[in-house]
Amino acid sequence: AKYVSVFLAGGVAAAAPLLLSFLLACMFLPAMRPEVNSGNLNGIRETSSFPWLYYNLPMVFVALYIVINFVFSGLLACLGVVASVYLGYRFLVLVTPFIVYLFLNSGFGLLGLRDWQPNKFLLSGYDMDVRIPIVVCTLVLLAVSVYGYLSTRRSDIY
């Protein structure tokens, strides 16, 4: 129950501002289907992830990226639960997801894997196909957080 609640809280903390921003934009901007020949002011090109979905079903495209951000942020938050067993300081537990996020960005940047950086693939307007990095990074975070949680759950008294 703790793992699920932390996952949901982390996901909502990331997805709620995105959803609110999208709803506010929907209130002021017209609901028109984007066109391919619009001069690419939107950043979505043929090489981007899910271009067909963006040009044919833009609301589903936005919902998909909000769900991707929800899942990735929820998994990062779950790393804080695992860190709470090993770290004695509350501040270090709170910043663990942020440190992991920065480590992923810096590590992949130093290795030259620009498409694998979370600050790139979590943006919907990134101009490269990042479906594989999204799936792999999410599965690795899931495996690490679930393994860490299951291995530390025996020592948890609550």
Secondary structure, DSSP 8 states (H G I E B T S, - for coil): -HHHHHHHHHHHHHHHHHHHHHHHHHHHS------TTS-STT---TTSSSHHHHHH-HHHHHHHHHHHHHHHHHHHHHHHHHHHHH---HHHHHHHHHHHHHHHHHHHHHTT-GGG-HHHHTSTT-SS--HHHHHHHHHHHHHHHHHHHHHHGGG---
